[in-house]
Each structure stands twice: as C-alpha cells, then as structure tokens.
Amino acid sequence: MSLSLYINWREWLRHIRNMENKYPDYVPVIKGNGYGFGNRYLADTIYREGKEEIAVGTLEEARQLGKEYTFRQMIVLTPVMTELDVSDLVSGRIYTVGSREQLQYLVTSFDRILSDDRRSWAKTGAPFKLNILLKCQSSMKRYGFSLEDATNIQQWIHDAETDRVHIEIKGLSIHFPKEGLSFSQKKQAIGEWIETLRKSGFSCCRMYVSHLSSQQYRDICKKWPSVHFSIRLGTDLWLYDKSFIETKSTVLDIKKIKRGERFGYKQFRSLKSGYLVYVSGGTANGVGLEAPVFPRSWKERLKLTVFWGLSLFKLQLSPFTYKGKRFWYAEPPHMQTTVLFFPSKATLPEVGEELLVQLRMTTATFDRKVEMGKEMIPYERESEQQEEKGKVQHVIS
Ligand SMILES: *Cc1c(COP(=O)(O)O)cnc(C)c1O
C-alpha cells in the first residue's frame, strides 16, 4: 500500500493546453522532484503535447531526460561547475552562464574532452558548438552577470573560445522574484539589459523570463517587438489549481493503545488511551516536510531548535485528515509509514481506506499515480491509441 497521487487528468491537461494561449512559446520547467509528479512523468506529458523546448534544473537532470526524450532544446537552469564528459557533447543543450568563471569552466571542460577524445573530434572536424544563455542578474541577487559586466561579455566570450569550442549565445535569461518587485521594476530591468547590450553592439533576439502574468507577458512582447520573449513556467503550469490533484494515504493497520503504554520506534508512552493508526507515506515521501517555518526572529528560531531537539514531533498536528479532521502524529514519521494517534472517541477509518494528506508538492514523492478521466482526452499525437472504454481510472505506476 502506497502514497498515491490522484491526477484530475482532464482539468490538468486542459490547463496545460490553455497555457499555450496565455503564454505563447512558453518553456515548461521540469526539475527537482518534478513538482510532485516526477520529472519523467512531466517530460512524457509535455513531449506528447508537442513541446520541443524544456528547461531542467541541473546537468544531471538534463542527462537523465536526454536519454529518454529528444527535445529540440533543453535549457540547464543552474550553472555547471562540475565535471563534464564525452556524453555531454550533445547538440540542443543550452547552458545558463552567469559569470566569466562559469563560461570559462564550460569551455575549458569541453576543450579538454575534445583534445582527449581525438576520435570524436576528428570525426566531424568541426568545432563543438557550446550553446549558452546569458544570465542577467535581477534583484534576486542570484547568479548572473551584472549590468557592468555587460559591456565586457563579448570580449570574454571571444577570449574563451578555442579552435575546438565555439560559443553560441542563444539568448538572455532573467529570473524575477515572485513577490516584492512591481511590474514596472521588472520592465525596467528588462529594458536596461536590452539597451546596455545593444549599446555594446550585441543585438538581443531572445529573452527568457519568469514570474510574469499573462497580461504582463503580452505587455513586454509589445514593448520590444524585435525581442522574442519566452516565459519559463513551473508551479503555474503544473500546480496552478488545487483541484488538479488529490493526495491520499492508505490505512495499513490499527492498534489499540492504553494510556501510559509504550509504543513505536522511540518507545514513547501514550499520553492518552486511543488508537495508533498506521498509514502509508513517510519521510521518504516528504511527510514531515510539509510545513516549512521561516523563523522571523531569534526567539522563534530558538523555539524551533528546541522543538526538533527534544523530538516534540509527537505533539504536532499531522497533515493527514479523516472525515475533515486533522490527526496528531503519534511519533515522528518513519521512512515509508506514519503513525497517527486517534483518540478513543474518534471515528476510526477501516484498514485499506484512504486518508487525504496535504503535502508540499515540491518536496513530495509518490509511490503511485492514478490518472482520472484520462480516456476522455487522448493525446493528440496518439489519438489512434484509444484507452479502454468505460474505464474511469488509469493506474500508471
Ligand atoms: C525553477 C525556476 C523557474 C520556475 O519557477 P516556478 O516558481 O516553479 O514557476 C523559472 N526560472 C528559473 C530560472 C528557475 O530556476
């Protein structure tokens, strides 16, 4: 029995298709835990929808998805400063570069690979084309070139290039904070970059942005018609609406317990009489990570430290609910199981019954996915491959 993700397939896919109207040419972001769905699942869905360009978080994710899918372009969002190898001599991969060091690292790595591996170098004779996006620093203060760097970038690229490695700039990339920056400030940042690069003789033709509304996206497209803007969409694409998904856990066992009786990994004494309800899903699924608390003061921080230090987890409300009521953790979640405490008077679920569980989708992983209503919308590319009629649920893993 497993932790299950139920996907309201029809609504979910309708939303994904609608995003193409709201943000023409958007780039789906597929990274980390795949927003709870898993990276392969998202890649599979979007590939079948005919998207040819995706963005992944890391080099490792690009390698993994590159083995299974042939997207025309795969943007790696995080700068690469770890070892590259022969298998990375692929076309269609675009590296995000936000400093001279990051640029130099890539060129040096590929140059070394090509000089060590004379066969693949000799096969084509042509230099390897290293595709990059120039990452423009925003007020996020994450990695990225500063505006002062902008005038030097072309020189740096020229200096870095070798006989074996040529650099091609595929565009600019800017990542805005989700909150705390007005649209006019975002527009100003975009404008400054376009202008500064233009002045230094570099004509910007493509720019990747993030965290803009559809209206704002249209606004910038209109303001700079010579620039081809694409927005990167993660959360707003996959998790836009709560109704797209339901997350459920299965009751595995129920044990009666008396007040003062010891139980569990930690051999706590039960504070009250009641029931221990064992449900599927544990730390490996992201249970226990659902409530990120950002302590705003030292006092709060201290409280948190004490909380974790003394294992007061058992006194926490869990994210599991039954008949609309949240239940308490009996002890900290195990790897794949969680123990809940139900008081004597509570209505008990049946073994095998499902409980709703609220998880943070960017830290959750599910053992099983159930697609609901899928047979009603065949994939466009596979319309001949109709699903079995009359079957409502489609279990895929
Ligand atoms: C993760 C990421 C996104 C997508 O972010 P969401 O908030 O999930 O939409 C966009 N751009 C960059 C550079 C990212 O790293």
The ligand as a Gaussian input file, in Angstrom:
#p B3LYP/6-31G(d) Opt

LIG

0 1
 C       12.560000      26.937000     -11.082000
 C       12.702000      28.046000     -11.993000
 C       11.576000      28.560000     -12.662000
 C       10.182000      28.064000     -12.387000
 O        9.811000      28.525000     -11.138000
 P        8.331000      28.354000     -10.577000
 O        8.278000      29.302000      -9.445000
 O        8.172000      26.939000     -10.185000
 O        7.409000      28.728000     -11.685000
 C       11.772000      29.571000     -13.565000
 N       13.010000      30.068000     -13.828000
 C       14.107000      29.602000     -13.192000
 C       15.443000      30.202000     -13.517000
 C       14.004000      28.583000     -12.257000
 O       15.096000      28.124000     -11.643000

